[in-house]
Amino acid sequence: MQINIYVTGPFGVNCYVGENTETKKGFIVDPGGENHALTDFLTGNGMDLEYIILTHGHGDHIGGVEHYMDMFPNAKLVASKYEKEMLNDENLNESLAMYGFPLRIDADLYVDDGDTLMCGGYELKFIHTPGHTPGGMCILTEDILFSGDTLFRQSIGRTDLPGGDFSTLMKSIKEKLFVLPDETKVLPGHMGTTTIGYEKEHNPFVQG
């Protein structure tokens, strides 16, 4: 699988494009806003975009959904079933209205913890990791984890926003993510990449 990264939106969200370079079938994770380089890649590469996947429902991660759904009307929008309330309730993201984010959105497919999808011959496994939001999730494919705002390099997602809870986030990280192999590559929603092993040793928020 080839992974390309594009920084999108005013909050610098990492949007990831995963594709099978032979079949051109692929998916994108967290389009935080319209990005010309991302748009050019998707169109110029002739990608058959099957899924747009949201790790959670905060406005900075969904700002580009409408644009890319318009570009690829056959793509299915995927989110955790536990995030449906946030995606459908504009009051939960009202603080982001000033930035022009869409505050109400509905997924085509709501997934549960442990569900899987096939895309381009690759299995995508969804891991429910609440704490940053009630329906926050990570996506695991092969040895790559798209961690959204659950786990960052030497940091973690905020828990002071609606639906956030620090102890729940710690439980998610330690019981759902830190059981993965140390060499698992972590691609977070913000900042740089890391690995599960590195975070187990060096992340100050999850020690002990």
Secondary structure in CASP SS format (residue, H / E / C, confidence):
PFRMAT SS
TARGET T0000
AUTHOR 0000-0000-0000
METHOD secondary structure of the structure
MODEL  1
M C 1.00
Q E 1.00
I E 1.00
N E 1.00
I E 1.00
Y E 1.00
V E 1.00
T E 1.00
G C 1.00
P C 1.00
F C 1.00
G C 1.00
V E 1.00
N E 1.00
C E 1.00
Y E 1.00
V E 1.00
G E 1.00
E E 1.00
N C 1.00
T C 1.00
E C 1.00
T C 1.00
K C 1.00
K E 1.00
G E 1.00
F E 1.00
I E 1.00
V E 1.00
D C 1.00
P C 1.00
G C 1.00
G C 1.00
E C 1.00
N C 1.00
H H 1.00
A H 1.00
L H 1.00
T H 1.00
D H 1.00
F H 1.00
L H 1.00
T H 1.00
G H 1.00
N C 1.00
G C 1.00
M C 1.00
D E 1.00
L E 1.00
E E 1.00
Y E 1.00
I E 1.00
I E 1.00
L C 1.00
T C 1.00
H C 1.00
G C 1.00
H C 1.00
G H 1.00
D H 1.00
H H 1.00
I H 1.00
G C 1.00
G C 1.00
V H 1.00
E H 1.00
H H 1.00
Y H 1.00
M H 1.00
D H 1.00
M H 1.00
F C 1.00
P C 1.00
N C 1.00
A C 1.00
K E 1.00
L E 1.00
V E 1.00
A E 1.00
S E 1.00
K H 1.00
Y H 1.00
E H 1.00
K H 1.00
E H 1.00
M H 1.00
L H 1.00
N H 1.00
D C 1.00
E H 1.00
N H 1.00
L H 1.00
N H 1.00
E H 1.00
S H 1.00
L H 1.00
A H 1.00
M H 1.00
Y H 1.00
G C 1.00
F C 1.00
P C 1.00
L C 1.00
R C 1.00
I C 1.00
D C 1.00
A C 1.00
D C 1.00
L E 1.00
Y E 1.00
V E 1.00
D C 1.00
D C 1.00
G C 1.00
D C 1.00
T E 1.00
L E 1.00
M E 1.00
C E 1.00
G C 1.00
G C 1.00
Y E 1.00
E E 1.00
L E 1.00
K E 1.00
F E 1.00
I E 1.00
H E 1.00
T C 1.00
P C 1.00
G C 1.00
H C 1.00
T C 1.00
P C 1.00
G C 1.00
G C 1.00
M E 1.00
C E 1.00
I E 1.00
L E 1.00
T E 1.00
E C 1.00
D C 1.00
I E 1.00
L E 1.00
F E 1.00
S E 1.00
G E 1.00
D C 1.00
T C 1.00
L E 1.00
F E 1.00
R C 1.00
Q C 1.00
S E 1.00
I E 1.00
G C 1.00
R C 1.00
T C 1.00
D C 1.00
L C 1.00
P C 1.00
G C 1.00
G C 1.00
D C 1.00
F H 1.00
S H 1.00
T H 1.00
L H 1.00
M H 1.00
K H 1.00
S H 1.00
I H 1.00
K H 1.00
E H 1.00
K H 1.00
L H 1.00
F C 1.00
V C 1.00
L C 1.00
P C 1.00
D C 1.00
E C 1.00
T C 1.00
K E 1.00
V E 1.00
L E 1.00
P E 1.00
G C 1.00
H C 1.00
M C 1.00
G C 1.00
T C 1.00
T E 1.00
T E 1.00
I H 1.00
G H 1.00
Y H 1.00
E H 1.00
K H 1.00
E H 1.00
H H 1.00
N C 1.00
P C 1.00
F C 1.00
V C 1.00
Q C 1.00
G C 1.00
END
